Amino acid sequence: MKLVILDRDGVINVDSAQFIKGPDEWKPIPGSLEAIARLNQAGYTVVVATNQSGIGRGLFDMATLNAINTKMHKALAQVGGHIEAIFYCPAAAESESAYRKPAPGMFLDIGERFAMPLEGVPAVGDSLRDLQAAAAAKAQPLLVLTGKGQKTLEAGGLPEGTQVYPDLAAVAAALAA
């Protein structure tokens, strides 16, 4: 099985400093949905691992997160793509959760769920904590420059071996080649 792990906000959809709090605020980054469809067509199982601290902060509830995810699934289906599973951590930023990135808990769960080691599995994110979680799980960190990605690159301190791409479409082109 070929697996790829994606962060959501800033990788698939436009990010917001005020959080994505409802389906009306969820807007795909141009080309991202088609990139996921391309990954699917190349035989990749696409999984999302996303911190959703807005739940822990009381900014939205599970029904709202489900509605956002439903919108994403429907938009993907319209371009022939799909996400196999969405792993999320609802814990607030100050929590000590083993699942909140940069901790690798979500990644380790993904490895267990799909019964495969994550060594070398591409893991795409736009923030340092995405890349740190990937590296801690022995996945291959890929930074996209969408969302917070440009600021993350400029700040430096990326995990060793991090690969940098302009966006998810460029990642899909490289992986599907």
Contacts in CASP RR format, 6 or more apart in sequence:
PFRMAT RR
TARGET T0000
AUTHOR 0000-0000-0000
METHOD contacts of the structure
MODEL  1
MKLVILDRDGVINVDSAQFIKGPDEWKPIPGSLEAIARLNQAGYTVVVAT
NQSGIGRGLFDMATLNAINTKMHKALAQVGGHIEAIFYCPAAAESESAYR
KPAPGMFLDIGERFAMPLEGVPAVGDSLRDLQAAAAAKAQPLLVLTGKGQ
KTLEAGGLPEGTQVYPDLAAVAAALAA
1 45 0 8 1.000
1 114 0 8 1.000
1 116 0 8 1.000
2 42 0 8 1.000
2 43 0 8 1.000
2 44 0 8 1.000
2 45 0 8 1.000
3 44 0 8 1.000
3 45 0 8 1.000
3 47 0 8 1.000
3 110 0 8 1.000
3 114 0 8 1.000
3 116 0 8 1.000
3 118 0 8 1.000
3 121 0 8 1.000
4 39 0 8 1.000
4 44 0 8 1.000
4 45 0 8 1.000
4 46 0 8 1.000
4 47 0 8 1.000
4 121 0 8 1.000
4 122 0 8 1.000
4 123 0 8 1.000
4 124 0 8 1.000
4 175 0 8 1.000
5 47 0 8 1.000
5 48 0 8 1.000
5 49 0 8 1.000
5 107 0 8 1.000
5 110 0 8 1.000
5 118 0 8 1.000
5 121 0 8 1.000
5 122 0 8 1.000
5 123 0 8 1.000
5 124 0 8 1.000
5 134 0 8 1.000
5 139 0 8 1.000
6 12 0 8 1.000
6 36 0 8 1.000
6 46 0 8 1.000
6 47 0 8 1.000
6 48 0 8 1.000
6 49 0 8 1.000
6 83 0 8 1.000
6 123 0 8 1.000
6 124 0 8 1.000
6 125 0 8 1.000
6 168 0 8 1.000
7 48 0 8 1.000
7 49 0 8 1.000
7 50 0 8 1.000
7 101 0 8 1.000
7 124 0 8 1.000
7 125 0 8 1.000
7 126 0 8 1.000
7 127 0 8 1.000
7 130 0 8 1.000
8 48 0 8 1.000
8 50 0 8 1.000
8 72 0 8 1.000
8 86 0 8 1.000
9 15 0 8 1.000
9 16 0 8 1.000
9 20 0 8 1.000
9 50 0 8 1.000
9 126 0 8 1.000
9 147 0 8 1.000
10 29 0 8 1.000
10 125 0 8 1.000
10 126 0 8 1.000
10 144 0 8 1.000
10 146 0 8 1.000
10 147 0 8 1.000
10 148 0 8 1.000
10 149 0 8 1.000
11 29 0 8 1.000
11 32 0 8 1.000
11 124 0 8 1.000
11 125 0 8 1.000
11 126 0 8 1.000
11 144 0 8 1.000
11 146 0 8 1.000
11 147 0 8 1.000
11 168 0 8 1.000
12 28 0 8 1.000
12 29 0 8 1.000
12 32 0 8 1.000
12 33 0 8 1.000
12 36 0 8 1.000
12 48 0 8 1.000
12 72 0 8 1.000
12 168 0 8 1.000
13 20 0 8 1.000
13 26 0 8 1.000
13 27 0 8 1.000
13 28 0 8 1.000
13 29 0 8 1.000
13 32 0 8 1.000
13 72 0 8 1.000
14 27 0 8 1.000
14 28 0 8 1.000
14 29 0 8 1.000
14 147 0 8 1.000
15 126 0 8 1.000
15 147 0 8 1.000
15 148 0 8 1.000
16 25 0 8 1.000
19 53 0 8 1.000
19 54 0 8 1.000
19 57 0 8 1.000
19 59 0 8 1.000
19 60 0 8 1.000
20 26 0 8 1.000
20 68 0 8 1.000
21 54 0 8 1.000
21 59 0 8 1.000
21 60 0 8 1.000
21 64 0 8 1.000
22 60 0 8 1.000
22 64 0 8 1.000
22 67 0 8 1.000
22 68 0 8 1.000
23 64 0 8 1.000
23 67 0 8 1.000
23 68 0 8 1.000
23 70 0 8 1.000
23 71 0 8 1.000
26 68 0 8 1.000
26 71 0 8 1.000
26 72 0 8 1.000
28 72 0 8 1.000
28 75 0 8 1.000
29 146 0 8 1.000
29 147 0 8 1.000
29 167 0 8 1.000
29 168 0 8 1.000
31 167 0 8 1.000
31 168 0 8 1.000
31 169 0 8 1.000
32 146 0 8 1.000
32 167 0 8 1.000
32 168 0 8 1.000
32 169 0 8 1.000
33 75 0 8 1.000
33 76 0 8 1.000
33 78 0 8 1.000
33 79 0 8 1.000
33 81 0 8 1.000
34 79 0 8 1.000
34 169 0 8 1.000
35 167 0 8 1.000
35 168 0 8 1.000
35 169 0 8 1.000
35 171 0 8 1.000
35 172 0 8 1.000
36 46 0 8 1.000
36 76 0 8 1.000
36 81 0 8 1.000
36 82 0 8 1.000
36 83 0 8 1.000
36 168 0 8 1.000
36 172 0 8 1.000
37 76 0 8 1.000
37 79 0 8 1.000
37 80 0 8 1.000
37 81 0 8 1.000
38 169 0 8 1.000
38 172 0 8 1.000
38 173 0 8 1.000
38 176 0 8 1.000
39 46 0 8 1.000
39 172 0 8 1.000
39 175 0 8 1.000
39 176 0 8 1.000
40 46 0 8 1.000
40 80 0 8 1.000
40 81 0 8 1.000
40 82 0 8 1.000
41 176 0 8 1.000
42 172 0 8 1.000
42 175 0 8 1.000
42 176 0 8 1.000
44 175 0 8 1.000
44 176 0 8 1.000
45 84 0 8 1.000
45 114 0 8 1.000
46 82 0 8 1.000
46 83 0 8 1.000
46 84 0 8 1.000
47 83 0 8 1.000
47 84 0 8 1.000
47 85 0 8 1.000
47 86 0 8 1.000
47 87 0 8 1.000
47 110 0 8 1.000
47 114 0 8 1.000
48 83 0 8 1.000
48 85 0 8 1.000
48 86 0 8 1.000
48 87 0 8 1.000
48 88 0 8 1.000
49 87 0 8 1.000
49 88 0 8 1.000
49 101 0 8 1.000
49 106 0 8 1.000
49 107 0 8 1.000
49 110 0 8 1.000
49 123 0 8 1.000
49 133 0 8 1.000
50 86 0 8 1.000
50 87 0 8 1.000
50 88 0 8 1.000
50 89 0 8 1.000
51 88 0 8 1.000
51 89 0 8 1.000
51 91 0 8 1.000
51 100 0 8 1.000
51 101 0 8 1.000
51 129 0 8 1.000
52 65 0 8 1.000
52 88 0 8 1.000
52 89 0 8 1.000
52 90 0 8 1.000
53 89 0 8 1.000
53 90 0 8 1.000
53 91 0 8 1.000
53 92 0 8 1.000
53 93 0 8 1.000
53 100 0 8 1.000
54 60 0 8 1.000
54 90 0 8 1.000
54 92 0 8 1.000
55 61 0 8 1.000
55 62 0 8 1.000
55 65 0 8 1.000
55 90 0 8 1.000
56 90 0 8 1.000
56 91 0 8 1.000
56 92 0 8 1.000
57 92 0 8 1.000
62 90 0 8 1.000
65 88 0 8 1.000
65 90 0 8 1.000
69 86 0 8 1.000
72 83 0 8 1.000
73 82 0 8 1.000
73 83 0 8 1.000
76 82 0 8 1.000
76 83 0 8 1.000
85 110 0 8 1.000
85 113 0 8 1.000
87 106 0 8 1.000
87 109 0 8 1.000
87 110 0 8 1.000
88 106 0 8 1.000
89 97 0 8 1.000
89 99 0 8 1.000
89 100 0 8 1.000
89 101 0 8 1.000
89 106 0 8 1.000
91 97 0 8 1.000
91 99 0 8 1.000
91 100 0 8 1.000
93 100 0 8 1.000
97 103 0 8 1.000
98 104 0 8 1.000
98 105 0 8 1.000
99 105 0 8 1.000
99 106 0 8 1.000
99 109 0 8 1.000
101 127 0 8 1.000
101 129 0 8 1.000
101 130 0 8 1.000
101 132 0 8 1.000
101 133 0 8 1.000
102 128 0 8 1.000
102 129 0 8 1.000
102 130 0 8 1.000
102 132 0 8 1.000
102 133 0 8 1.000
102 136 0 8 1.000
103 133 0 8 1.000
103 136 0 8 1.000
104 133 0 8 1.000
104 134 0 8 1.000
104 136 0 8 1.000
104 137 0 8 1.000
105 133 0 8 1.000
105 137 0 8 1.000
106 133 0 8 1.000
107 118 0 8 1.000
107 123 0 8 1.000
107 133 0 8 1.000
107 134 0 8 1.000
107 136 0 8 1.000
107 137 0 8 1.000
107 139 0 8 1.000
108 118 0 8 1.000
108 137 0 8 1.000
110 118 0 8 1.000
111 117 0 8 1.000
111 118 0 8 1.000
111 137 0 8 1.000
117 138 0 8 1.000
118 137 0 8 1.000
118 138 0 8 1.000
118 139 0 8 1.000
119 138 0 8 1.000
119 139 0 8 1.000
120 138 0 8 1.000
120 139 0 8 1.000
120 140 0 8 1.000
121 139 0 8 1.000
121 140 0 8 1.000
122 139 0 8 1.000
122 140 0 8 1.000
122 142 0 8 1.000
122 171 0 8 1.000
122 175 0 8 1.000
123 130 0 8 1.000
123 131 0 8 1.000
123 133 0 8 1.000
123 134 0 8 1.000
123 137 0 8 1.000
123 139 0 8 1.000
123 140 0 8 1.000
123 141 0 8 1.000
123 142 0 8 1.000
124 130 0 8 1.000
124 142 0 8 1.000
124 143 0 8 1.000
124 144 0 8 1.000
124 165 0 8 1.000
124 168 0 8 1.000
124 171 0 8 1.000
125 131 0 8 1.000
125 134 0 8 1.000
125 141 0 8 1.000
125 142 0 8 1.000
125 143 0 8 1.000
125 144 0 8 1.000
125 149 0 8 1.000
126 143 0 8 1.000
126 144 0 8 1.000
126 145 0 8 1.000
126 146 0 8 1.000
126 147 0 8 1.000
126 148 0 8 1.000
126 149 0 8 1.000
126 152 0 8 1.000
127 148 0 8 1.000
127 149 0 8 1.000
127 152 0 8 1.000
128 152 0 8 1.000
128 155 0 8 1.000
128 156 0 8 1.000
128 157 0 8 1.000
128 158 0 8 1.000
130 141 0 8 1.000
131 141 0 8 1.000
131 143 0 8 1.000
131 152 0 8 1.000
131 158 0 8 1.000
131 159 0 8 1.000
131 162 0 8 1.000
132 141 0 8 1.000
132 159 0 8 1.000
134 140 0 8 1.000
134 141 0 8 1.000
134 142 0 8 1.000
134 159 0 8 1.000
135 141 0 8 1.000
135 159 0 8 1.000
135 160 0 8 1.000
135 162 0 8 1.000
140 161 0 8 1.000
140 163 0 8 1.000
141 158 0 8 1.000
141 159 0 8 1.000
141 161 0 8 1.000
141 162 0 8 1.000
141 163 0 8 1.000
142 162 0 8 1.000
142 163 0 8 1.000
142 164 0 8 1.000
142 165 0 8 1.000
142 171 0 8 1.000
143 149 0 8 1.000
143 152 0 8 1.000
143 153 0 8 1.000
143 158 0 8 1.000
143 162 0 8 1.000
143 163 0 8 1.000
143 164 0 8 1.000
143 165 0 8 1.000
144 164 0 8 1.000
144 165 0 8 1.000
144 166 0 8 1.000
144 167 0 8 1.000
144 168 0 8 1.000
144 170 0 8 1.000
144 171 0 8 1.000
145 153 0 8 1.000
145 164 0 8 1.000
145 165 0 8 1.000
145 166 0 8 1.000
145 167 0 8 1.000
146 166 0 8 1.000
146 167 0 8 1.000
146 168 0 8 1.000
152 158 0 8 1.000
153 164 0 8 1.000
165 171 0 8 1.000
165 174 0 8 1.000
END
